[in-house]
């Protein structure tokens, strides 16, 4: 009897571990993908790093552009920087994200690296590109329950059409993927893609920073940059699309945020956004888990995004 009880407990623990990894997959996926990936060996297990606050290489690139009308008020400065991001000539950016999920004391991580850019293609059309490389270093039984694939969006802003590509043939460390072996490659109305995905990173920050919805908790500066830290004080102001982004697989429900903090690093000379960091804490319910049914999960997401070529007519490709 003791042996059977121990064996049963081990099975339950194993199932809970799988649930944690399953949740890690669910938060950013619209469909499950088979594992077939060259993971490379140039990224460490936890890819999240804090950029050096004293870096000056990006500052020198845009130092010659001075705008005497750059706001000094923290909220207005963020609004100014985001307006350039969303409505300026173009930009390039890279991001890294770690999703950590815990259920019944067992944790699992899902990693994501990618890029977001706006510019023009060879025809002079305004375009935007979002590339997502999902990977995980989970091993053993959990390795089959996490995301390992590429997901990309190429939006033609003039025609309002978006190419969607998913493929298992990719390399997250080299930022390469093979469209020829794509499991999905289709062009749809951008609004159709937005309804499916809920959030396209090229649409800009998915929640508002205003005095009615956010609180400024820190305001510091160095020689070149200003660092503004906000907490979302009115969580019920979050958009339905932002909440639904985590439920699009149908495997997650009851998403409830407990905290969202975001740090903006803004060039003092130009008002251009140089970096942002997002920290998100929330709880959710994983539904329909075999044997266990519904399972409560506590999750955190930490994301760094760095920007270059701000307000520049960046030349991008003609498709993914």
C-alpha positions in Angstrom: 0.0 0.0 0.0 2.8 2.5 0.8 4.5 1.8 -2.5 1.2 2.5 -4.3 0.6 5.7 -2.4 4.1 7.0 -3.2 3.6 6.1 -6.8 0.3 7.9 -6.9 1.8 11.0 -5.4 4.6 11.0 -7.9 2.1 10.8 -10.8 0.2 13.8 -9.4 3.4 15.9 -8.9 4.3 15.0 -12.5 0.9 16.1 -13.8 1.1 19.4 -11.9 4.6 20.1 -13.4 3.1 19.5 -16.9 0.3 21.9 -16.1 2.8 24.6 -15.3 4.5 24.2 -18.6 1.2 23.9 -20.4 0.3 27.3 -18.9 3.6 28.7 -20.1 2.7 27.7 -23.6 -0.9 29.0 -23.5 -0.2 32.6 -22.6 1.4 33.5 -25.9 0.1 30.9 -28.3 -2.9 30.8 -30.6 -2.2 27.2 -31.6 0.0 24.3 -30.4 3.1 23.5 -32.5 5.2 20.4 -32.7 8.8 20.6 -31.5 11.3 20.8 -34.3 13.8 23.5 -33.5 17.5 24.2 -33.7 17.9 26.0 -30.3 21.5 27.0 -30.8 23.8 27.7 -27.9 24.5 31.4 -27.8 21.7 32.4 -25.4 21.8 31.6 -21.7 18.9 29.9 -20.0 17.4 33.2 -18.7 17.8 35.7 -21.5 16.4 38.7 -19.6 19.1 41.3 -18.9 18.9 44.9 -17.8 20.5 47.3 -20.3 23.3 49.4 -19.0 21.8 52.7 -17.7 25.0 54.5 -18.7 25.1 53.4 -22.3 25.6 56.2 -24.8 25.7 54.6 -28.2 22.0 55.2 -29.0 22.2 58.7 -27.5 24.9 59.7 -29.9 22.9 58.5 -32.9 20.1 61.0 -32.3 21.9 63.7 -30.3 21.9 66.2 -33.3 18.1 66.4 -33.2 17.0 68.9 -30.5 13.4 69.8 -29.8 12.9 72.7 -27.4 9.3 71.7 -27.0 10.0 68.4 -25.3 7.6 68.2 -22.3 9.0 68.1 -18.8 5.8 66.7 -17.2 6.3 62.9 -16.8 2.9 61.9 -18.2 3.2 64.3 -21.1 6.8 63.2 -21.9 5.6 59.5 -22.1 2.8 60.6 -24.3 5.2 62.5 -26.5 7.6 59.5 -26.8 4.8 57.1 -27.6 3.4 59.4 -30.2 6.7 59.4 -32.0 6.9 55.6 -31.7 3.4 55.1 -33.1 3.1 57.9 -35.6 6.7 58.7 -36.5 8.5 57.8 -39.7 9.7 54.4 -38.4 11.9 52.5 -35.9 13.5 49.1 -35.1 13.4 47.3 -31.8 14.2 44.0 -30.2 12.6 42.4 -27.1 13.2 39.5 -24.7 10.6 38.1 -22.4 10.3 35.5 -19.6 7.0 34.0 -18.5 7.1 32.3 -15.1 4.2 30.2 -13.9 3.6 28.5 -10.6 1.0 26.0 -9.7 0.9 24.0 -6.4 4.5 25.1 -5.7 5.8 23.9 -9.0 7.2 26.5 -11.5 8.0 26.5 -15.2 9.4 29.1 -17.6 8.5 30.0 -21.2 11.0 32.2 -23.1 10.4 34.6 -26.0 12.7 36.7 -28.0 11.8 38.8 -31.0 11.7 42.1 -32.9 9.2 44.8 -33.9 9.9 47.3 -36.7 8.1 49.9 -38.7 9.2 51.5 -42.0 8.7 51.1 -45.7 9.3 48.3 -48.2 11.0 48.4 -51.6 7.8 49.8 -53.1 7.6 52.7 -50.7 4.6 51.2 -48.9 4.3 51.7 -45.1 4.8 48.3 -43.4 5.3 46.8 -39.9 6.9 43.6 -38.9 6.6 41.5 -35.7 8.7 38.4 -35.2 8.3 36.1 -32.2 10.7 33.2 -31.4 9.2 31.0 -28.7 11.5 28.6 -26.9 12.0 26.9 -23.5 14.8 25.1 -21.7 12.4 22.8 -19.8 13.6 19.2 -20.1 12.2 15.7 -19.4 8.4 15.2 -19.4 7.9 19.0 -19.5 9.8 19.5 -22.8 6.8 18.4 -24.8 4.4 20.9 -23.1 6.1 24.2 -23.9 6.3 26.4 -27.0 9.1 26.0 -29.5 8.3 27.7 -32.8 8.4 31.0 -34.8 5.3 33.2 -35.2 5.5 36.3 -37.5 3.3 39.1 -38.7 4.0 41.3 -41.7 1.5 44.1 -41.9 1.1 46.4 -45.0 -0.3 49.6 -43.4 -1.3 51.0 -46.8 -3.4 47.9 -47.9 -4.5 46.8 -44.4 -3.4 43.2 -45.1 -1.3 41.1 -42.8 0.8 38.0 -43.6 0.8 35.4 -40.8 3.6 32.8 -40.7 4.2 30.0 -38.2 7.1 27.5 -38.6 8.9 24.9 -36.5 12.0 25.3 -38.6 13.8 28.2 -36.9 16.7 29.2 -34.7 15.9 31.5 -31.9 19.6 32.4 -31.1 20.3 33.3 -34.7 16.9 34.9 -35.3 16.3 32.9 -38.5 13.3 31.0 -39.8 12.3 29.1 -42.9 9.1 30.3 -44.5 9.2 27.4 -47.1 8.5 24.9 -44.3 5.8 27.0 -42.7 2.9 25.3 -41.0 0.9 28.4 -41.7 1.5 31.1 -44.3 -1.5 33.2 -45.3 -2.5 36.8 -45.9 -5.6 38.2 -44.2 -7.3 41.5 -43.5 -5.4 43.1 -40.6 -8.5 43.5 -38.6 -9.2 39.7 -38.9 -5.7 39.0 -37.6 -6.2 41.5 -34.8 -9.4 39.8 -33.8 -7.6 36.5 -33.6 -4.4 37.7 -31.9 -6.0 40.5 -29.9 -2.7 42.4 -29.6 -0.2 43.2 -32.4 2.9 44.6 -30.9 3.2 47.0 -33.9 0.0 48.7 -32.6 1.9 50.2 -29.7 1.6 49.9 -25.9 -1.5 47.8 -25.2 -2.6 49.9 -22.2 -2.7 53.7 -21.5 -0.4 55.7 -19.3 -2.5 58.6 -17.9 -3.1 60.3 -14.6 -6.5 58.6 -14.4 -5.1 55.1 -14.9 -1.4 55.1 -13.7 0.7 56.4 -10.9 4.2 57.8 -11.2 6.3 56.0 -8.6 9.8 57.0 -9.6 11.4 59.7 -11.7 15.2 59.7 -12.1 17.8 61.0 -14.6 21.3 60.6 -15.7 23.3 62.6 -18.2 21.5 61.4 -21.3 18.3 59.7 -20.2 15.2 60.1 -18.0 13.8 57.0 -16.3 10.0 57.1 -15.5 8.5 54.3 -13.6 4.7 53.9 -13.5 2.3 51.5 -11.9 -1.2 50.9 -13.4 -3.4 52.1 -10.5 -6.7 51.4 -12.2 -6.5 47.8 -13.3 -10.1 47.8 -14.4 -9.0 50.3 -17.1 -7.2 47.5 -19.0 -8.7 46.9 -22.4 -10.7 43.7 -23.1 -8.2 42.9 -25.9 -5.3 43.0 -23.4 -7.1 40.6 -21.1 -8.3 38.4 -23.9 -4.7 38.1 -25.2 -4.0 35.5 -22.6 -7.2 33.5 -23.2 -7.2 33.1 -27.0 -6.2 29.4 -26.9 -9.3 28.6 -24.9 -7.1 27.0 -22.3 -6.9 29.9 -19.9 -9.7 31.8 -18.1 -10.3 34.2 -15.2 -7.2 36.3 -15.8 -6.9 38.8 -12.9 -4.1 41.3 -12.7 -2.6 42.2 -9.4 0.2 44.6 -10.6 1.6 46.1 -13.8 4.7 48.2 -13.6 6.5 49.8 -16.6 9.7 51.7 -16.9 10.4 54.1 -19.7 13.9 55.2 -20.7 13.6 58.4 -22.7 16.3 60.4 -24.4 16.4 63.8 -22.7 17.7 65.5 -25.9 15.1 64.2 -28.3 12.2 62.7 -26.4 12.7 59.4 -28.2 12.0 56.2 -26.4 15.2 54.2 -25.9 14.0 51.3 -23.7 11.0 50.0 -21.8 10.6 47.3 -19.2 7.3 45.7 -18.3 6.6 43.7 -15.2 3.2 42.0 -15.0 1.7 39.9 -12.2 -1.6 38.1 -12.5 -3.5 34.9 -11.6 -5.5 32.7 -14.0 -7.2 29.4 -14.3 -6.0 26.6 -16.6 -9.1 24.8 -17.7 -9.7 21.2 -18.8 -6.4 19.8 -17.6 -6.4 16.0 -17.8 -7.1 14.3 -14.5 -6.7 17.6 -12.5 -9.5 19.6 -14.2 -9.2 23.3 -13.5 -5.9 24.5 -11.9 -5.1 27.9 -10.3 -1.9 29.5 -11.6 0.1 32.5 -10.5 2.1 34.1 -13.3 4.7 36.8 -13.9 5.9 38.3 -17.2 9.1 40.4 -17.5 9.8 42.0 -20.8 12.6 44.3 -22.0 12.3 46.1 -25.3 15.0 48.4 -26.7 14.6 50.8 -29.6 16.8 52.1 -32.4 16.5 54.2 -35.6 13.6 56.1 -34.0 11.7 58.4 -36.4 13.8 57.1 -39.3 12.6 55.8 -42.6 13.7 52.2 -42.1 13.8 50.0 -45.2 12.2 46.7 -44.4 11.6 43.5 -46.5 8.6 43.0 -48.8 7.3 40.0 -46.8 8.3 37.6 -44.0 
